[in-house]
């Protein structure tokens, strides 16, 4: 199973990424937001 992930850096201040997952064989896309924490 192959996954198509696209990560976008939305803003330097907000520090979060848009993750777009396209389901293989369909036109369905799951869009999620991952927040980046500077203090690891």
N, C-alpha and C positions, 0 to 999 in steps of 0.2 A: 504494500500500500504506500503510495507516494503522497506526500503532503506538500502543498504549496503555501509557504508562509512569507508574508511580506511585512517587514517591520519598518515603521516610519517614526522618525524623531519629530514630534509635533512642536515642541517648544523648549527652549533652553531654560526658561524660568520654571515652567511647570514640571519639566523632566518626566515625561511619560511617553510611551510608545504605542502606536496603533498597530495591532496585529490583525492581518486579514487572512483568514483560512478559507481556501477554495476547495470545496468537496469535489474530488475527482469524478468525472462523468456527469456532473450536474452544474447548474449555474448558481448553486447556493453558495453564499459567502457568509462566514461568521466573522464579525468584527468585534474585537475586544480591546480593552485598554489596560496597559500594564504601567503602573506608576514606578518610577525609579527612585529608590531611596539613596541619597548621597551618603548617609551614615550607615555604612555596611557593618 
